[in-house]
């Protein structure tokens, strides 16, 4: 009886030595989904990874409830072996010989990580030996918590959902750190049989697996009797939830600007964002009657100096009129918003006072004949009133007095980056958004 075990141990040692040199240094190099979160940690949006999988980047360590549920379900001796559980291997071999086929694999969580990394090759005894060798190496190079993290981040959870982070949001609309015991147990048993999420008898089988795991967690002292009763009363999720699309243009912009990043933590407030998106969409539908097809809105929190709401455009199924373009990031006319800057520059150098009278009378500037928005003239107007009423003619007169190149250079100094022409290319219309 001892000789086969010694031979098995020697073979494993030799294969472990070979695997140390032959195996890749990096187990997982799969593409990740770009993911956007709000200031409160709510999911605002996500995109499929390049391989068409929902694979979210890890945000935190493996949550304690899922971690305990996973170990109790998959590998109760996880902390007592070094990647290969010889007791489980021998028991699996004996079972397979008795049944006349492979019905038990004796895989540890570490071996499962190796198998997932190798894209689930065909199950053979030779493949099992190689998994064991690679698992021994993985245990030498990673801590137990790191191995659990690798499993949690890369296990399949039904359909094209990969990893605990994506699964938690898709099934329960919350991050993994907020899972209940019932939810953690459900996700712990799902990678072992991801197809059971389908309806009918499969779901009943999945619930029995979950409840069995909950009872085991109760026996191990992780749950009280009341917690067990409440957890077993929780229903299974009805299916996968839709991915939020609260800030699609912002997510696309961030992913394009920072191609090396996939996790975007924003200052957006989720409640405000949802309200803003509804307002923009409803307003866009009304404006469509006037052939206005694009609309954007940005909300700034002046006290914090942060962006609290960001809707880059209206959302429509057919984006033939540029609705997929993020208007907030596109250069466009400033309109009249530069007038206060001109007033401020002239006030600062003493060339203007709030009560100074400025002329709001018909004017001609080398063929350019400006008008106010209401096509009226008010004569001599105090500067503060001309600014409050956003009068065009007084602003143009003041720009002529101040100097177009001086104002142009001030705007660039203050951070306006989209001035693409020389000062003369804008002329006096610069202050009006020309």
Buried (B, 14 or more C-beta within 10 A) or exposed (E): EEEEEEEBEEEBEEBBEEBBEEBEEEBEEBEBBBBBBBBEEBBBBBBBBEEEBBBBBBBEBBBEBBBBBBBBBBBEEBEEBEBBBBEBBBEBBEBBEEEEEEEBBBBBBBBBBBBBBBEEEEEEEEEBBBBBBBBBBBBEEBEEEBBBBBBBBBBBBBBBBBBBBBBBBBBBBBBBBEBBBBBBBBBBBBBBEBEBBEEEEEBEEBBEBBBEBBBBBBEEEBBEEEBBEBBBEBEBBEEBEEBBEBBBBBBBBBBEEEEEEBBBEBBBBBEBBBEBBEBBBEBBEEBBEEEEBBBBBEBEBEEEEBBBBBBBBBBBEEEEBEBBBBBBBEEEEBEBEBBEBBBBBBBEEEEBEEEBBBBBEEBEEEEEEBEBEEEEBBEEBBBBBBBEBBBBBBBBBBBBEBEBEEBBEBBEEEEEEEBEEEBEEBBBBBBBBE
